[in-house]
Amino acid sequence: MKKIFYIIPAALLLFSSCEEKLDINQNPVQPVTTSSNLMLPGIEGNMAYHLYSHARYATYHSMYLTSRYGTARIEDRWDYNQITRLGAWRWHYFDVGSNAIGLIERAQQEGSDNYEGVGKIMLAYSYLTATDSFGDMPVLEAYTGDFSPTYDTQDVVYKEIERLLDEGMASLQASDAGDKTMNATSDLIYQGNLQHWMSFAHAIKAKMYLRTANFDGGYDRVMNEVNAALANWKDAIYYYSSNPQRDWERNMWGPSTPSPQWNFADIRNYLTYSVPTDFFMNYLTVDEPNIQYDPRLFKLTTPGEDNTYEAARVSLGLEGRDMSEFPNLYNGHWTSDSSPLPYVLEEELLFIKAEVAFHQGNKPAALEAYREGILTNMNRLGVEQDSLSNYMESAKVRKAADALKISDIMTQKYIALYLQPESWVDMRRYQYKETAYPGIYYPENVLTEFGGKWIQRLPYDPQTEYIYNPQEIERLGASARDWVTKKFWWEANSTL
Amino acid sequence: MKKSIRSMLWGLCLLLLHAHTFAQSASITGVVTSADDGIPLPGVTVRVKGGTDGTFTGPDGQYTINAEKGQVLVYSFIGFLPQERTIGNEGVINISLKTDAKTLDEVVVTALGIERDKRTLTYSVQTIGGEDLQDSNQPNIVNALQGQVAGAQITSSGGSPGLPSEIILRGVSSLTGDNQPLIIVDGVRVSNASINGTSNRLSDFNPNDIENVSILKGASASALYGIDAASGAVIITTKKGKAGDMRINAAYNTVVETVGRLPEQQKLYTVGFGGTFDNSTTSSWGRKYRVDEPIYDNPQRFFQTGVTHDANVNINGGTEKYTYYLSGNYRNGTSTIPNTEVDRLSLLMKGNSQLSEKLSFSASANYIANTIKEGLVGSSSGGWGNSIYRYPLRYDIEGYQYPNGDPNYVFYNNNGTPDIINDDTGIISPLWGVHRNPRSTEVKRIVLNGLLSYDVLDWLNLSYRLGQDFYNQQYGYVNVPGTPGSLEGRLYQTTGNYTNITSTFNATIDKDITPDIHATAIFGTNSEYYEGESLSVSGEKFQNPDIHSVNVIEAPNIGLGEGYARRRRYGVYGDVKVEYKSLFSLSYTGRNDWSSTLPADNRSFYYSSLGASFAFSELMDSQHWFGKLRASYAKVGKDAPIYSTDANLIKYQGIGGGFVKDATAGNPNLKPETTTEKEFGVEFRLFDNRLTFDATYYDAKSEDQIIRARVPLPTGYVIQTFNAGSIHNKGIEVSMGGTPVKSGDFSWNVTLNAWGNRSKMLELPDQVRVFPYTFGQPYTAAIAGSKLDEPVLGLIGTDYKRNEDGYMIIGEDGYPVIDSENKQQYIGNREPKVNFGLINKFNYKNFSLSFLWDFRVGGDVYNATRLGMTSAGISEDVGEWRDREFVFNGVVDRGDGNYVKNTQPVVLDYNYFTTNYTAVGTNFVEKVNWARMRYATVSYSLPENISKRLNVSRMNIEFSAQNPILITNYSGGDPEVNSAGPNAGGAEGGSTMGVDYGAIPLPKSYSVGISVGF
């Protein structure tokens, strides 16, 4: 019996030497941290994926496309009530956000102001992309380890974005030779050019201020930011491989329907099952003697089998026609495996400038920016000179400042930003009104229970938010069946 | 030839033994027989009391020994009471030994392999003999235990070879992670993991080698094992060599397997949408089949009859000082699924030597090669049966290829745009994948075991055991070029080396302190080291379509990954038990563990258990019966999954490379999870052991659950391991055994096991109310999950809106209204209410018959297979109800809060089925009962005179059937389902038992076997 009194101390003695042998709980084949230049490429790639994860829905809600069936739950009926995941939420908070925060922390330790600045700007852009689909979301209590953070209202989110951009720009200005090198290897967007990053930060501000300019903050600061951005502008574009071998190197819009992250059932490419809407096709139809279609149509899509360009009514599917009569959505400028994916394009800034000038009452400036926007987009898509001039001469393009209407600017921006989620923001800013989008109509197959209300937002990720933060979800009312029709702060307050 | 080897070995044994038997006086001879039946006993030890000389009886029970008059001869043999005889003048002493009922019936193997008298145990242990397992003819030991253990919930994942089976004792104690009991083979922990969803690794072991299996069901029984003991333990003891003549047993079995119960399909409507024919969809919502159109019975055409051969040989024997056991098993077969194969070889060598009177050494080595080639790669949430059950009957499932071997796509989903390169939307029969893309698992395993035991004093034993379970597992699959989704081909292969080293030192004390007080104690230390190294390779686009190797894949298309997991644990423990006269016993167990997986501050933890028993029958005149009460309380701790304390970075796969965060966050504050359990039991043995009864009530609570789960994304991570939540399980286990008839040639034995577990989710992390299981979510209508204050193995989903009386509320349109604001209602409990296992055994002369009925009462099954088939328009429901007029049994709101009965007839059309019926989980949750005959085995032993003539000592012929009868109210196939398999190996998600998502039914199989002993 007494043996225990010997064995236990003896064993304890043994274990004090074993203590070291127990220190084996760090994975020896996986790093815990790495230097900032090795963290940026992943953030930039994930940001492209993040934009896609919104665009994948927004293109249907902004009515560029509709499903060929007419029965698709989300695309045709706006019914998000049976989804299991909403990946876009994760692509912000984890894939871009968490990595950007890791980069910022690491850059601060290293004293690399350049990476710290870029990290903050990327985080800001990711927040803006996310909040414009989700609305209220945690920002002040995000990344604190809190399992049930408070959802901040969108104005608070915008303030945080503004703070991140200001801090980011300050860091860029503080950058010196002591920083870790940022070059084409580590920065796939601007190859380490901090001046361009500065312009990009101004562009994000311009986009953000534009959303509220009509009721808060005014148009002047938007104009200032746009001009600051355009002064030293280089397009913020994520380039996929020109000869992609793996899904990771392919544009998600491409015909290979790449799926590098296999577990994200909802971030898919359904162009195979999609056709252009008559609403969009009307904008691309000129129907004049020497010009039938907007020349960009041939750049954005490939002709159908019969060289015809049928269009479908929104949410009604093919209605008995054959797919071959519709244009093929693949292998257009933005929809091939090797297509680039834009963060922000010059034409977007030009159309912002046009819109702002228009609302400021400066129609000549608006017209100039508007025409420049069209030309920039035409040139980007490689439209041939004679088609371009035919188009510019057509009735589709305003020539006189007095005749310029807001719908001219918004429809041209809509065409130029084909497949970009920003178009859905614009459409909601103008509350789907015909004054901005002539010919817009409410789709027939939308759930009748929505009572004619338009789609305004995406639901939060059901797999996490509705499980871990049910109190906040309840407070917001986000489990209502018609949650997706609830207007945003900047839309509810809009005077447009 | 055989005979000469036998006599040689026999001679060798004699030589070894008789080294001392010269130079003595008189020679005594005689025959030792069994008092029961008078049959001669070979291998009985005969020795002179007080001396070192001894001998064994020969094959006919004969012995010869030299001894002097007045000396005492001692006859002893395992399972019999020893006998002494003083030598007189006689030269011949014949002895008949009486069986020792006590040792045969009442010694059970408990924690650390210690044999204990069952009469004084303070907790519940159930022992299953090897023959009972062999009667079931199941190659997977886990399945062989089905119905034989009160409290063991055993669920197969399906009837395809290589699918794992899950065993859970006393309910789920951990929400995520491993809930399966510890598996110990001869004192060494062995892996029962099912990596990559392949077979649970206990299936590697040869059931024929098993002497018995002891099930330590609760924390009290298994507390000495420390970490992981919260889920109980399965202690397997393999056969040992027995002293005496060499015995050879050989057996051969052929099994024929046919497909089990399949879900039914409609045979009325062809492909299409909403009633219109459309041959560009797999949906069967088209018009009615025309008379001239063929309708293929695809499920029946898909499955086939499988044949398995199983050969088994074992040899054992030895002397008093050395015994050996050698066995070999080879099993090879096909299954009900085409192009599948199981190939298992097992070789076991065991030896034991008594080095001196006090020191003994035993060692064993088990080599296993187990290769399984099986059907298709299932999705993580379920079986691949869906691809069979939903394949349109318009297409012949057997037409998966052209005569030249090219894939035969029945259509392209992507019609209208054929110019797209890489069109991988082709739809093809699932037989393409089965024949061309099977996955294979190849395991090479060696289990080594050495035990040195030293009897320091007659009451003190020291022992040291070192064991290693090592296996190499290669798992992989190939998608040959032409497979939709990977037209240019793809491969994945992972090779892992998994090692578990266990080292245990024990000091065992067994002493009568006073004539009335007996004390036993164990003090020991234990260390365990686990290492899992793996390398996985994936690649796509075979440059040469005929060769499926990375050698023909270009470098950029090859992906590599390395895994290296390690864990070390130390334990120090003590167990003291004091017995008073075999009337009372009291025991205390304490154990301290150290685990590398916990943060340094929390890695050491102590827990203890306490138990008492009271054999009240000892107070009375109880020559013919025995009665006991027992009670125990135990607390056990559990450590965290490996590498949960730090977050890691992983390689960024996209352009530019570098690193991104891994989705799993670290948690530097983890602490051990604890389970506390109370257990009360009562035992009776009545009518001279003719009737036994054992009942146990337990109540267990697991707290500070170590959960690895999704976390809200605003934390910056996707998954994290944390301490939260608590689970409560309680239940009753009853085991009864009886011998209703025992007369001369005829005997009838009955065993009944009955059990039921009730669980409740007491606490969930933070604000969480519903915890979904990662791999149990086939459709949003219902998922597997746990809801606060509800049973743990729950089903969560949607129901219709109901009024206060529970009637469905019918909308203005005449259809029931979905309660879609409350999508997370608790709608089912997947745990059966009560289970019964009823085993009957009849013996008449040379015949014996045994069969096991398995009854299950209650418990819900989520028929997600039917949900999917209904969405696709191919379920039997659709055939029966589609386009029929129907009045829903429900009520209509009159608008003033009053309800009237619904009378409005509506048509059950496409729209109803796809947007209403399949969106409601309760339509697919079924309360399932079954009566199932797990096995029936008839065997016949040839009479001795015939076997003698055949030159064998015995010969047995056996017919057996597995799963031949299944009576159930379930609307689908076989209701024994577990869509994502067991959670062994630390995978995320609790058990998915009761989730039917494309399950392959358990086969019905029939076997013929012959076994011979030499």
Interface residues (C-beta under 8 A of the other chain):
Chain A: M1 K3 I4 I7 I8 A11 L12 L14 F15 C18 K21 L22 D23 I24 N25 Q26 N27 P28 V29 Q30 P31 V32 T33 T34 N37 L38 M39 L40 P41 G42 I43 E44 G45 N46 Y69 T71 N81 Q82 I83 T84 W89 R90 H92 Y93 F94 D95 G97 S98 N99 I101 G102 M137 P138 E141 A142 Y143 T144 G145 D146 F147 S148 P149 T185 S186 L188 Y239 Y240 S241 Q245 R246 W248 E249 P255 S256 P260 T272 E305 D322 M323 S324 F326 N328 Y330 D461 P462 Q463 T464 E465 Y466 I467 Y468 N469 P470 Q471 S479 A480 R481
Chain B: F273 N413 N414 N415 G416 T417 D419 I420 I421 N422 T425 A507 I509 A519 A521 F523 T525 E540 E554 P556 N557 E562 G563 Y564 A565 R566 R567 R568 Y570 V572 G574 V576 W594 S595 S596 T597 L598 A600 R603 I642 Y643 T645 D646 A647 N648 L649 I650 Y652 Q653 G654 I655 G656 G657 G658 F659 V660 K661 D662 A663 R710 V711 P712 L713 P714 T715 G716 Y717 V718 P765 D766 Q767 V768 R769 V770 F771 P772 Q777 T780 A781 S820 E821 K823 Q824 A919
